[in-house]
Amino acid sequence: MQPERPRPVSIFREFLDSEASGGIVLMVAAALALIVANSPLAEGYFAALHAYAGPLSVSHWINDGLMAVFFLLVGLEIKREVLDGQLSTWPRRMLPGIAAAGGMIVPALVYVAINRNNAEVLSGWAIPTATDIAFALGVLSLLGNRVPAALKVFLTALAIIDDLGAVIIIAVFYTSGLSLAYLGAAFAVIAVLIVLNRMGVLSLVPYILLGVLLWVLVLKSGVHATLAGVALALTVPLRVSPGIAHDLEHSPLHRLEHALHKVVPFVIIPIFGFANAGVSLTGLTPAALLEPLTLGVAAGLVVGKLVGVFGASALAIRLKLADMPANAGWSHLVGISLLCGVGFTMSLFIGLLAFGDNQALQDAVKVGILAGSFVAAILGAGVLLASPKPGREEEL
């Protein structure tokens, strides 16, 4: 009898593994940034970020260029999950979709409530609405089998929907000074990409070349350049050649996604984290943490995400609009809701868009994000460790 051949690792499992490991790498990068920014190397660190390489500063190349690749991967993941994955049917979308909506609305309300008397910082309302999937899954991976597998799928689906919401927020609320000529040219390139898709062009080369052109046009149009990555992703085909069996792993979308799944979590996101998490803590006092801007971000991430995600999920489950994730209980859901408050990457990114010209406000936002994400991660991990082992149900 021949030994059973090992099954290939699924795309979704590779995604979870790469994101979880990438989250740990991101934690290290963020810690290094804080150490460097508060060491004798700080002057060189900040000078290097503001140095120009061609038409853009190093910081802009990272935040507008490398992050466009991150958004490309986000777009690919959203498209794949909606068409051929965990979000491909309405029953699968219901719980993470409702949870994501609550997890974006309530943190924004918490932030606005705390900063209602300061019109200067109200534009940062979207900062605590984001969930960092890499960081959150990184924490989950450290907990091992204490967390039901269905909760990891739930968190991943929620974070993907959350990313979609963040993309929409950036496009609608953080775009200004539009150039209609460049924007029109960008739409023309998108139209060509759609035509290539409809014609069945499966080579990635024309999509990538046109994607670079699209990035340049979007950068000059006034829309944030990273959205070019999402637009490109939505035009990449999820189909295979007629001669190949219906194995979507060979589709252009999956091939590009696989190519980026190591580069983004292990290279691009750590570089972004290292470049943007560095904030000088000199003179930081406990009172500074209670400044409305910092407190609004931190409270939005910790309290807002807990109330929003758990409250919306519990309501949906009680009203029988969705089912509790398999083998999970209410305390597991509380722990996951807290982990959603780890808002590092996207929160930092939105903070840069909201207060790009004000370094003092940026630093206050970074302190709030770091503090809120740290507290959310610790509390979430603690609740999950204290929860019953998977399989035992709890009553609410």
Buried (B, 14 or more C-beta within 10 A) or exposed (E): EEEEEEEEEEBBEBBBBBBBBBBBBBBEBBEBBBEBBBEEEBEEBBEEBEEEEEEBBBBBBBBBBBBBBBBBBBBBBBBBBBEBBBBEEEEBBBBBBBBBBBBBBBBBBBBBEBBEEEEEBBBBBBBBBBBBBBBBBBBBBBBEEBBBBBBBBBBBBBBBBBBBBBBEBBBEBBBEEEBEEBBEBBBEBBEBBEEBBEEEBBEBEEBEEBBEBBBBBBBBBBBBBBBBBBBBBBBBBBBBEEEEEEEBBBBBBBBBBBEBBEBBBBBBBBBBBBBBBBBBEEEBEEEBBEBBBBBBBBBBBBBBBBBBBBBBBBBBBEEEEBEBBEBBBBBBBBBBBBBBBBBBBBBBBBBBBBBEEEEEBBBBBBBBBBBBBBBBBEBBBEBBEEBEEBEEEEEE
